[in-house]
Amino acid sequence: MSESVTIDDTFAEAFPMRGTRLIITAADAELAEIAAGEFCGNASSVIGCDAEAGIERRLNSEETVDGRPGVAVLAFAFDRDSLETAVAARVGQNVLTCPTTACYAGLHADLKKDRIKVGAQLRFFGDGFQFSKKLEDRRFWRVPVMDGEFLCEDVVGTVKGIGGGNLLVCGRSQRETLVAVRAAVAAIDRIPEVIMPFPSGIVRSGSKVGSKYKPLKASTNDKWCPTLRGQTETSLRDGEHAVYEIVIDGLSEQAVTDAMSAGLRAAAESPGVMRISAGNYGGKLGPHHFHLRDLESGTSASQ
């Protein structure tokens, strides 16, 4: 890690969410990737979306239930009911409709309160021609469609996840800072059980709670905007001319810790990075606090 990079003595404040994993397969990797990408569309922030979602990793045919190429996606919402509504709608609109796809649970749960209905809802599209098959304790629905059948698991397990892990990377220029956050995204992408829900994993439009315009829940984080230096109480230091944020959601506290640590280290090794910070609301937003100095030293990052 470069000694010229300042790591702020602060923490990223994250909050509880309900999360799940789906496995989307298709006849070839391209179709599986397209269906997964469409499923994850318009799912950057629950401030304005029904869920936060992203691709966790690509799967080869040896890793899937049906022996076909697949993609694992993670989705998060504030509660189980909201997650169920979002996931069922997204599978119905973007996976069911895509040629040759199938959809399976990537998480399983013993308790009904930890499950959401997916195939159990989408089966009605079969208009009475659908039928189910049970393998051990798993039920699958077979829905007739014009290229054969859409196979979808009845229920999917959920867990208590974490949303809002974040890093703020401050650099000398837009170009250098973008290179740095791309390196951080690549490092985080290798960590299991996490996603970066924003486009390319990078946020240019960091936000603060509230606005001078009453209908808005959030507005531009003016303290971190280089063009507003001198017009607001800036958080930028001399020489910092671009800031990018990386937001991380995960299925566990350890997963978010590992992801933030990997991203921090990768960004800090990139030329042009001057400082790495994080966003928080003084501990009022959520109970999960990931301290950057702990991430830097490799110790436990959350309180």
C-alpha positions, 0 to 999 in steps of 0.5 A: 500500500502506497505510503503517500495515500491517506486513509481517513480515521473514519468508518463506513456505516452499513445497515441490515437488509434481507438478501438472496441468491438466484442461479440463472442458467441457459443453453449457453453462457451468453443467454445466461449473462443477458438474463442475469444482466436484465434481472439486475437492471435499475437496481442500484439503490433502494432509495429509488429502486425496488431492490439492489441487485448485481452479478456475484459470479459466473458459473460453469456447467459443473457448478449448476443444477442442470449442467448448463452455464449459469450466473449467480445473482444477489438481490437485497431489499429492506425486508422479506416481503419487499424482496419477494415482490422485487425478485418475483417481478424481475424473474417474471419479466427478465428471466422467464422471457429470455430464451432457454433460461431456468431459475434456481435457488442459490440459498436454501432455508428451513424456516418458512419465514426465511423463504420467498416465493418465486416459482410458486408465483410465476407458475400461474403464467402457465394458465393451468398447464403448469405442473411441479416436480419434487426432488427430495425437499425441493419443488420445481415448477415447469411452465410451458413456453414457446421454446419448451418449458421454463423451469423455476424453483418454488421457493428461494432462501433468504438471509440477513444481509448488509447493505451500504458498505462503501469506500470514497476514493479521492484522486488528483484527476478524473482519469487517475481516480477512475483507473484506481476504482476500476482496480478496486472493483476488480479486486472486490469482484473476486470476493464471494457473497458480495455485489456492487449494485451500481453501474460498473460498480462505481458511483459518481453521484454520491448522495446525502440524505434530504434536499432543499427540494422537499419531494427528494429523499436524497441529493448530490453530496455537495461536500465531495463535489470538486466544482462546488469547492468554495460554495459549500463546506467542502470535505475535499483537500488540496489537490483532490479533483475527483471522487468516486464511491464504491458501494458494497452489499453482502450476505454476511458481515465478513464478506463485506469486510473482506470486500472493503479490505480488498478494494481499499488495498487495490485503490491505495496502490494506484497512482494518483490516489491521494486519500481514501475515506468512507461515508457515514451518518455518525452511527445513526443510519445502521449498526454495522461500522467498518473502520478503514484503519482496521481494514488497512491493518487487517483487523476486525472492521465492524462494531 
